[in-house]
Amino acid sequence: MKVLVTGAAGFIGSHLVDALLARGDEVVGIDNFDPFYGRQAKVRNLAAALGQPRFRLVEGTVVDRALVEGLLGPDMAVVHLAAKAGVRPSLADPVGYAEANVTGTAAVVEAARRAGVVRLVFASSSSVYGNDSPRPFREDATAVGPVSPYAATKRGAELLLSCLAPLHALRIASLRYFTVIGPRQRPDLAIHAFTDRMTRGEEITLFGTGAEARDYTHVSDIVRGTLAALDWTAQAPAGMEVFNLGGNRAVALRDMVAVLSAALGVEPRIVRAPRPPGDVEHTVADLSKSGRILGYRPRVPFEEGVRDFVRWYEEAHGHQH
């Protein structure tokens, strides 16, 4: 296969590129190296891929429809991961998030249509469910109460795709990723940020009561699910289907800190603060649909995923405990 991966240098994107290359696919990656975190980390993410003849990296933004269209041919598929990520930063920059996540998605799907591409996998988010969807979250829950601009832009992009797919006979899988963990994790995400602070002997801030919970999902499970969705689009009917990709278990914030501190061998110094606006209280995925249609089964337990992240972190930063 020939695949265009947008956001190829990011946390999930770089792992997906590695997996596509490992199975023999040809990959074109596009990334704008958004300064949300350092360029060097993203270049390091792609270190293995950049040495491969079947991989090409293009620096640019997906909002540039002509650029994206020029990278595509009718025999290709697109995995659209590029986005402004993060719930809290979106509160300060709703315009930037709308442009990257909604306009960017519109540009990608229009470029695909013009190039004759019909297969698209879109990275959505568990945050689209908000606080009023019944748990565990099912894909057919009414997701109309997003609590952050980030969540609203992901839901907006989904709605756009669900409208365009039948109009243009596109075959689209929208994947709602639940909190992704593992090597190369973005530095703003809690496990990475807490690890940074704990290894330096600094305090960590726990927002809320500690009972808030996340369905943490190892990046290898996310990649397996994304590849399954990509392969599913080869014979799917025109239209869009939504799939949850989760870890199948909600882990409370206080338990996450306990597991992380055990893996690091560091006793955390905890400061408490009220839960900020934009945060969903609990996330947990119903995986029956993705299991039935995509054969998706998460394999990596949370504790193992944390240890895997810590091993990578210590290697990347030279920390040992």
Helices and strands as residue ranges (DSSP letters): E 2-6, H 11-22, E 26-31, H 39-45, H 47-50, E 55-59, H 65-70, E 76-80, H 87-92, H 94-98, I 99-103, H 104-115, E 119-125, G 126-129, H 149-167, E 171-177, E 180-181, H 190-199, E 203-207, E 213-214, E 217-218, H 219-232, E 239-245, E 251-252, H 253-264, E 269-273, H 288-294, H 302-317
